[in-house]
Amino acid sequence: MELKLEMGGVFLIDEKKLWNENEAILKSLQDDILVTNTDGIILRVTEATEGIYNLKENEMVGRSVYELEKEGVFTPILTPMVIKEKKKITIVQTTNDGKKLLVTGIPVYDSENQLVRIVSYSHDITELLNMQKYLTDMEDEMERVKSELEMLRNLHFYTEGMIASGDEMKKVLQLSLQVAEIDVNVLLLGESGVGKSHIAKFIHNKGPRRDGPFIEVNCGAIPESLFEAEFFGYESGSFTGASNKGKVGLAELAEGGTLFLDEIGELSLANQVKILKFIQEKQFYRVGGTKVRTVDFRILAATNKDLEKAIEEKTFRQDLFFRLNVVPITIPPLRRRATDIIPLVEYFLKYFSEKYSRERALDEGIIHLLLTNEWKGNVRELINLIERLVVTSSKQLIEIENLPERYRKTYHEVSTIEDGNRSLDEILDSVEKQVLLKARKRHKTTTKMAKALGISQPSVFRKLRKYGIE
């Protein structure tokens, strides 16, 4: 019982009916509220606080927040921050079970304006932060996919298969199939236009990363000053002229797939260092960024340069060469693939006829010329010529007059072969004999002839006997 003097009299009050308004308000709150004094001793907590920190009220009240931090109940502690700043402060706090809390501390002053209490309240934002991270990752992924699709729109590949009739090209494809299943670095070597990009795509399509992206980086086409930003990407406002949204780099687009570094020999020494570090660690920073980004990819590289000579001339790093040159594959020029020319012509004639809805056929004289041409531009030159003939010819039969001038100039060398009374096999035999005669004149041994023609030495020997060539 309690005595209370009111209006000159003493009244007995039942303790059960005593009512503390502040206490009632505090208990009605569903939020986590914790009150400490300036020494960090906990004075009051709400019921919600028990669930947040997995401690009962009697396990917290009377204890120091400094002590609880040492025990790992929560970190960091807010009390000293509010005491120091003497103002409202909000931080993110981590509990012993990994929850993330958004905690706000408010200073409480007495009538003499002295700091006496710190009241803090918190909200569990673990799911919110997880969602934020998920959304950030999704934004990065969507940006990567968008950039990849945009890039693929600008690329064109022939994926129906590789054409290889000659022994040398068959060996190239056999080796390509062998390495396709293993994530080993491959260096593709050969003249410009022999099909290094095509072989790289072939290796990608035959390997375990076939469902991932195939990202081709033409190292010779990107200006040196822009290479880092294009390859690694950049953050918003990282340099003058940068997009305000930032940009995903080519390296990041290769996640889960193949990164094909074409014309690797054209890279500057400064950019070679960056590429080497990236290949070794598979980690990088965007230009202007502070977040480490990790990419899972396979490296294929290609060049038409003699990299060993470039190393001697100190224009290419030896350590990068050894990193890339795990399995070298040399693709022969088209002039050493005489047996592949007719199948290639047939394939691309059909392809471009369907593409442009223009049914076209080649005159025999053109076939003769194609078989004896030097093809300095290799397969790329052949493809471009066939496409040009399909597009520019006005008649179904493409004739010598439809050829560009520089091809017509050499036509007289093969025009004597043309004979409308002979079958195609007879004409091809005549062309084959002419090719063998030229090869015999240039190369004194059948071994050298075989290498130049892309066939075996026994095949050369049999063909020489067939046509009576000494």
C-alpha positions in Angstrom: 0.0 0.0 0.0 1.1 3.6 -0.6 0.1 6.8 1.2 -0.6 9.8 -1.0 -1.4 13.3 0.2 -3.8 15.1 -2.1 -5.8 18.3 -1.4 -4.8 18.4 2.2 -5.7 14.8 2.9 -3.9 11.4 2.9 -5.3 8.7 0.7 -4.5 5.0 0.5 -3.7 3.8 -3.0 -3.8 0.2 -4.1 -0.4 -0.7 -5.7 -2.2 -2.8 -8.4 -3.8 0.4 -9.6 -0.7 2.4 -9.8 -0.1 3.4 -13.4 3.1 4.8 -15.0 2.4 6.5 -18.2 6.0 6.4 -19.5 6.3 2.8 -18.7 3.1 2.0 -20.5 4.2 3.9 -23.6 7.6 2.2 -23.6 6.1 -1.3 -23.4 3.6 -0.6 -26.1 6.3 0.1 -28.7 7.1 -2.8 -31.0 10.5 -1.5 -31.9 13.8 -2.3 -30.4 14.6 0.5 -27.9 17.6 0.5 -25.6 18.5 3.3 -23.1 22.0 3.7 -21.6 23.6 6.3 -19.4 26.8 8.2 -20.4 28.9 5.3 -19.0 27.3 2.9 -21.5 25.3 1.1 -18.8 22.0 -0.3 -20.1 19.1 1.1 -18.1 16.0 0.0 -20.0 15.2 -2.2 -23.0 11.9 -3.1 -24.7 10.6 -6.6 -25.3 11.6 -6.4 -29.0 15.2 -5.9 -28.0 15.3 -9.4 -26.5 14.4 -10.9 -29.9 16.9 -8.8 -31.7 20.0 -9.7 -29.7 18.8 -13.1 -28.4 19.2 -12.0 -24.7 16.6 -11.6 -22.0 16.0 -8.2 -20.4 17.7 -9.2 -17.2 20.8 -10.3 -19.2 21.2 -6.8 -20.6 20.0 -4.3 -18.0 22.8 -3.2 -15.8 25.5 -4.4 -18.2 27.8 -2.2 -20.3 27.5 -1.9 -24.0 31.3 -2.0 -24.2 31.3 -5.4 -22.5 28.6 -6.7 -24.8 30.6 -5.6 -27.9 33.6 -7.5 -26.6 31.4 -10.6 -26.3 30.3 -10.1 -29.9 26.6 -9.4 -29.1 26.7 -6.4 -31.5 29.2 -4.2 -33.2 29.9 -1.3 -33.5 28.4 0.4 -30.4 26.6 3.7 -30.9 26.8 5.2 -27.4 30.4 6.6 -27.6 29.6 8.1 -31.0 26.6 10.0 -29.7 28.5 11.2 -26.6 31.3 12.5 -28.8 29.1 14.2 -31.4 26.3 15.1 -29.1 23.8 14.7 -31.9 21.5 12.1 -33.5 23.6 9.5 -35.3 22.6 6.5 -37.4 24.8 3.5 -38.2 24.5 -0.1 -39.5 25.2 -2.6 -36.7 25.9 -6.3 -37.0 24.7 -8.8 -34.4 26.3 -12.1 -33.3 24.1 -14.1 -35.6 24.8 -11.9 -38.7 21.7 -9.7 -38.7 22.1 -6.2 -40.0 20.5 -3.4 -37.9 19.9 0.2 -38.8 20.5 1.8 -35.4 19.8 5.4 -34.5 21.1 7.0 -31.3 19.5 10.1 -29.8 21.1 12.2 -26.9 18.8 13.1 -24.0 19.6 16.2 -21.9 18.4 17.2 -18.4 17.0 20.6 -17.3 20.6 21.9 -17.0 21.3 20.8 -20.6 23.6 18.1 -19.4 23.7 14.8 -21.4 22.3 12.1 -19.2 20.9 9.4 -21.5 21.4 7.9 -24.9 18.2 6.3 -26.4 18.7 4.1 -29.4 16.2 2.3 -31.6 16.9 -0.1 -34.4 15.3 -1.9 -37.4 16.4 -5.2 -38.8 17.5 -4.4 -42.4 19.2 -7.8 -43.2 16.6 -8.7 -45.8 16.7 -5.2 -47.2 20.4 -5.3 -47.6 20.3 -8.7 -49.2 17.7 -7.5 -51.6 19.8 -4.4 -52.4 22.8 -6.6 -53.1 20.6 -8.9 -55.2 19.3 -6.0 -57.2 22.8 -4.5 -57.7 24.0 -7.9 -58.9 21.0 -8.2 -61.2 21.6 -4.7 -62.6 25.2 -5.7 -63.3 24.0 -8.9 -64.9 21.3 -7.2 -67.0 23.9 -4.6 -68.2 26.3 -7.3 -69.1 23.6 -9.2 -71.0 22.5 -6.1 -72.8 26.1 -5.2 -73.8 26.7 -8.8 -74.9 23.6 -8.8 -77.1 24.5 -5.5 -78.6 28.0 -6.8 -79.4 26.6 -10.0 -80.9 24.4 -8.0 -83.2 27.5 -6.5 -84.7 29.3 -9.8 -85.2 28.8 -12.4 -87.9 30.0 -16.0 -87.7 29.7 -19.0 -90.0 28.9 -21.8 -87.5 27.7 -24.5 -89.9 31.1 -26.3 -89.7 34.6 -26.2 -91.0 35.7 -27.2 -94.5 38.8 -29.2 -94.7 39.7 -31.6 -97.5 43.5 -31.3 -97.3 45.6 -33.1 -94.7 47.1 -30.0 -93.2 43.8 -28.4 -92.5 42.4 -31.7 -91.1 45.2 -31.7 -88.6 44.3 -28.2 -87.5 40.7 -29.2 -86.9 41.7 -32.4 -85.1 44.0 -30.5 -82.7 41.2 -27.9 -82.2 38.8 -30.6 -81.2 41.4 -32.0 -78.8 41.9 -28.8 -77.0 38.2 -27.7 -77.1 37.3 -29.9 -74.1 40.0 -28.5 -71.9 40.3 -24.9 -70.6 43.8 -24.5 -71.9 45.1 -21.3 -73.4 45.4 -21.5 -77.2 47.3 -19.2 -79.5 46.1 -19.2 -83.1 48.7 -18.3 -85.7 48.5 -17.6 -89.4 48.3 -15.0 -92.1 45.5 -12.4 -92.2 42.3 -13.9 -93.5 43.0 -17.6 -92.9 40.1 -18.0 -90.5 41.6 -17.6 -87.0 38.4 -16.1 -85.7 36.4 -19.0 -87.2 38.7 -21.6 -85.6 38.4 -19.8 -82.3 34.6 -19.9 -82.6 34.8 -23.6 -83.6 36.9 -24.4 -80.4 34.3 -22.5 -78.3 31.4 -24.3 -79.8 32.9 -27.7 -79.3 33.9 -27.1 -75.6 32.1 -27.1 -72.3 31.6 -23.3 -72.4 29.5 -23.5 -75.6 26.4 -22.1 -73.8 28.4 -19.2 -72.5 29.3 -16.0 -74.5 32.0 -15.8 -77.1 33.5 -12.3 -76.8 35.9 -11.2 -79.5 38.3 -8.3 -78.7 40.1 -6.9 -81.7 43.2 -5.6 -79.9 44.4 -3.8 -83.0 41.1 -1.9 -83.6 40.8 -0.2 -80.1 42.9 3.0 -79.6 45.6 2.5 -77.0 44.2 5.4 -74.9 40.8 3.8 -74.8 41.8 0.1 -74.5 41.6 -0.1 -70.6 38.1 1.6 -70.5 36.8 -0.6 -73.3 38.3 -3.8 -72.0 37.7 -3.4 -68.3 34.8 -1.0 -68.4 34.4 2.2 -66.3 32.3 3.7 -63.6 30.0 6.7 -63.9 32.0 10.0 -64.3 35.4 8.3 -64.2 36.8 10.4 -67.0 35.7 13.2 -69.3 33.3 12.0 -71.9 32.4 8.8 -69.9 28.8 7.8 -69.9 26.9 8.9 -66.7 25.7 5.3 -66.4 29.2 3.7 -66.6 29.9 0.9 -69.0 30.5 -2.9 -68.7 33.8 -3.9 -70.2 34.5 -6.6 -72.8 36.3 -8.7 -70.1 33.2 -8.7 -67.9 31.0 -9.8 -70.8 33.0 -13.1 -71.1 31.7 -14.4 -67.8 31.2 -18.2 -68.1 32.4 -18.2 -71.7 35.4 -17.5 -74.0 37.4 -14.3 -74.3 39.1 -14.2 -77.8 41.9 -11.7 -78.0 42.4 -11.2 -81.8 45.4 -9.4 -83.1 47.1 -9.7 -79.7 50.4 -8.7 -81.3 49.1 -5.2 -81.8 48.8 -4.4 -78.1 51.1 -1.8 -76.6 53.6 -2.9 -73.9 51.6 -1.0 -71.3 48.4 -2.8 -72.2 50.2 -6.1 -72.4 51.0 -5.8 -68.7 47.4 -5.2 -67.8 46.2 -8.2 -69.9 48.9 -10.4 -68.3 47.8 -9.5 -64.8 44.1 -10.0 -65.7 44.8 -13.5 -67.3 46.8 -14.6 -64.2 44.4 -13.3 -61.6 41.0 -13.2 -63.5 40.2 -10.2 -61.4 40.1 -6.5 -62.3 38.8 -3.0 -61.4 36.7 -0.9 -63.7 38.3 2.4 -64.6 37.4 4.7 -61.7 36.1 1.8 -59.7 37.0 0.4 -56.2 35.1 -2.9 -56.4 37.2 -6.0 -57.3 35.4 -7.9 -60.1 36.1 -11.6 -60.8 35.4 -13.2 -64.1 35.4 -16.9 -65.1 36.5 -17.3 -68.7 38.6 -19.2 -71.2 41.4 -17.4 -73.1 42.0 -17.8 -76.9 44.3 -15.5 -78.7 45.3 -14.9 -82.3 47.9 -13.0 -84.3 49.4 -12.8 -87.8 52.7 -11.6 -86.3 55.9 -13.5 -85.5 55.7 -13.0 -81.7 59.1 -14.6 -81.1 60.6 -12.1 -83.3 58.6 -9.3 -81.6 60.0 -10.5 -78.2 63.6 -10.2 -79.6 62.7 -6.7 -80.8 61.2 -6.0 -77.3 57.8 -5.1 -78.7 56.1 -8.1 -77.0 56.4 -9.4 -73.5 57.9 -12.8 -73.2 55.9 -13.7 -70.1 52.6 -12.9 -71.9 53.7 -15.0 -74.8 54.4 -18.0 -72.6 51.1 -17.5 -70.9 49.2 -17.5 -74.2 51.3 -20.0 -76.1 50.3 -23.1 -74.2 48.9 -24.8 -77.3 49.8 -23.1 -80.6 47.8 -23.9 -83.7 49.0 -22.6 -87.0 46.4 -22.3 -89.7 47.8 -22.7 -93.3 47.1 -20.1 -96.0 44.6 -20.8 -98.7 47.3 -21.2 -101.3 48.4 -24.3 -99.4 44.8 -25.6 -99.3 44.1 -26.1 -103.0 41.7 -29.0 -102.3 39.5 -26.9 -100.1 38.9 -24.1 -102.6 36.1 -25.8 -104.6 34.2 -26.9 -101.4 34.6 -23.3 -99.9 33.3 -21.8 -103.2 30.3 -24.1 -103.3 29.5 -23.4 -99.7 29.7 -19.6 -99.8 28.0 -19.4 -103.2 25.0 -21.3 -101.8 25.1 -19.2 -98.6 25.1 -15.8 -100.3 22.6 -16.9 -102.9 20.2 -17.7 -100.1 21.0 -14.7 -98.1 20.3 -12.2 -100.9 17.6 -14.4 -102.6 19.6 -14.4 -105.9 20.2 -17.8 -107.3 23.6 -17.8 -108.9 26.1 -20.2 -110.6 29.7 -19.8 -111.6 31.0 -20.1 -115.1 33.7 -22.8 -115.6 36.3 -20.2 -116.4 35.9 -18.5 -113.0 36.3 -21.9 -111.3 39.6 -22.3 -113.1 40.8 -18.9 -112.0 39.8 -19.4 -108.4 41.8 -22.6 -108.3 45.0 -20.9 -109.5 44.7 -17.6 -107.8 47.4 -16.7 -105.2 44.8 -15.6 -102.6 47.0 -13.2 -100.7 43.9 -12.3 -98.6 43.2 -16.0 -98.0 39.7 -17.3 -97.1 38.5 -13.8 -96.3 39.4 -12.6 -99.8 37.6 -15.6 -101.3 34.4 -15.0 -99.2 34.4 -11.3 -100.1 34.8 -12.1 -103.9 32.0 -14.6 -103.9 29.6 -12.2 -102.0 30.5 -9.4 -104.4 29.9 -11.6 -107.5 26.5 -12.7 -106.1 25.4 -9.2 -105.4 26.7 -7.4 -108.5 26.0 -10.0 -111.2 22.7 -9.3 -113.2 22.4 -12.8 -114.6 22.1 -16.2 -113.0 25.4 -17.4 -114.5 28.3 -15.4 -113.2 30.9 -15.0 -116.0 34.4 -13.7 -116.4 33.1 -10.2 -117.2 31.6 -10.0 -113.8 35.0 -10.3 -112.1 36.8 -7.3 -110.7 39.5 -5.9 -113.0 42.5 -7.3 -111.0 41.1 -10.8 -111.3 40.4 -10.5 -115.0 44.0 -9.5 -115.6 45.2 -13.0 -114.6 42.5 -14.8 -116.5 44.7 -15.4 -119.6 46.8 -17.7 -117.5 44.0 -20.2 -117.2 41.9 -19.4 -120.2 43.5 -22.1 -122.3 42.0 -24.7 -120.0 38.4 -23.8 -120.7 36.7 -26.1 -123.1 32.9 -26.4 -123.3 33.2 -29.9 -124.7 34.9 -31.4 -121.6 33.3 -32.6 -118.4 33.9 -30.9 -115.1 36.2 -33.8 -114.0 38.3 -33.3 -117.1 38.6 -29.6 -116.5 39.5 -30.1 -112.9 42.1 -32.6 -113.8 43.6 -30.0 -116.2 43.6 -27.4 -113.4 45.1 -29.8 -110.9 47.9 -30.6 -113.4 48.6 -26.9 -113.9 48.7 -26.4 -110.1 51.2 -29.3 -109.8 53.4 -27.9 -112.6 53.6 -24.6 -110.8 54.3 -26.2 -107.5 57.0 -28.4 -109.1 58.6 -25.3 -110.6 58.7 -23.5 -107.3 59.6 -26.4 -105.0 62.2 -28.9 -105.9 61.2 -31.8 -103.7 57.9 -33.6 -103.2 58.0 -33.0 -99.5 58.1 -29.2 -100.0 55.3 -29.5 -102.6 53.2 -31.4 -100.2 53.6 -28.8 -97.5 52.8 -26.0 -100.0 49.7 -27.7 -101.3 48.4 -29.0 -98.0 48.4 -32.6 -98.9 50.6 -35.6 -98.0 53.9 -36.5 -99.8 52.6 -39.8 -101.1 49.6 -37.9 -102.6 51.9 -35.6 -104.4 53.9 -38.5 -105.7 50.8 -40.3 -107.0 49.5 -37.2 -108.7 52.8 -36.5 -110.4 52.8 -40.0 -111.8 49.2 -39.6 -112.9 50.0 -36.6 -115.0 53.4 -37.8 -116.1 55.2 -34.9 -114.5 58.9 -35.5 -113.9 
